[in-house]
Amino acid sequence: MRGFDEVLDDLAEKWDNLNDVEQNAVATAMAGVRQRNQFLALMQNYDQYKESLESSRTSSGTADEKYAAVMDSIATSM
């Protein structure tokens, strides 16, 4: 079974080729009536979403490293 992120990646590649009626139908099928607008916003900004996702994946250890450096500094100064 394919993951949801793979399905979204494939859909994002074809999204601009769909007309408004098709986009609304897909959004309603994927997200339901209540979340349709959020889904439409996601698909319209999918490139930005992917960039943010990649940024969060590559920077996951940065905060921990900085926190450890601060704690080492505090411990050294005591």
Buried (B, 14 or more C-beta within 10 A) or exposed (E): EEEEEEEBEEBBEEBEEBEEEEBBEBBBEBBEEEEBEEBBEBBBEBEEBBEEEEEEEEEEEEEEEEEEEEEEEEEEEE
